[in-house]
Amino acid sequence: MTETKNVKRFDAVFEGGGVKGVAFVGAICKLEEEGYKLERCAGTSAGAIISALLAVGYTGREIKEIMLNTDYTNFLDKNISIFSSNNIFEKASHAYNLFVDKGFYSGDYFENWMFNLLKAKNKTKFKDVYMDGKSRLKIIAADVTKSTMLILPDDLEKYGINPMEFDISKAVRMSMSIPIFFKPVQLGNSFIVDGGIISNYPIWIFDVEGKPDYPTFGFNLDEKELSYTAQGKTDFLHYSLDVLNTCIFSSKNEDVYIRDKDLARTINIPTLGVGTTEFDLSKEKSLALYQSGYESAEKFLKEWDFDKYVKEYRTEKKVIA
């Protein structure tokens, strides 16, 4: 790999992908082993979770331990899935939550879980991750009331909110609030949900015109997930989940529009058929996803050449639009 003065520094952008985010951790661990130093990070949904933990100072190894020892079913508040429960009263309760709160699950458990992890590093607000007057962390969410994308913390001023004092855990909760699954977060009169509705892979977020001082690496999940309806589960709930997965998490459509300059800096990670909302993910599958991320980063770094990338895609004739 060609060595330059700043080649070991990098920005990271993580795609959304539900519980499959542990795959990103494997890739980060490989980069850390190779001496890469993270400067800024951004992400949507699961990518927002990983970004937030990295931004406050967690290492890849620390995040690995967190992810492998997390029971994701707790994120569903009552530890009961609408798709696995056979109790008609429980299903009725979830249906009530959907129509009253606009989501089956509140998301409270997740936000508290996230807050406590950030608190352990004594960094809970965006002001704690500011450097040179700018946030090192960018989180993508969607305002469905205004039909616009939110880049947090930047856009909070539009809602009369001081970005510096806003809780990172609240922003991450917004970004991972899968519509219908989780209750939206309200900002004033606006309902905020999963950023994947608008940008599930914001690889462009740190781009500048001309030659960058160091690269931005994208972390993209290479989906091989079989839809519920393809498995013969054609009831309304599973059909609705397939609709959500297609709208938010299906990278098949978005990948078509990823430009060559973005593909060149993207680490594609096979997800081994793991489902986006597979909250009962086993430790064995988590480890397999971690290893997939690690091996994908290893393969990427063998071919990565920053000088070649700059020459092909970031010369004056090919500045970013």
Beta strands, then each sheet from edge to edge (+ up, - down):
strand 1: 9-14
strand 2: 37-44
strand 3: 103-105
strand 4: 130-131
strand 5: 134-135
strand 6: 137-143
strand 7: 148-152
strand 8: 180-182
strand 9: 185-187
strand 10: 190-194
strand 11: 216-222
strand 12: 266-270
sheet 1: 7+ 6- 2- 1- 11- 12-
sheet 2: 3+ 8+
sheet 3: 4+ 5-
sheet 4: 7+ 6- 10+ 9-
end
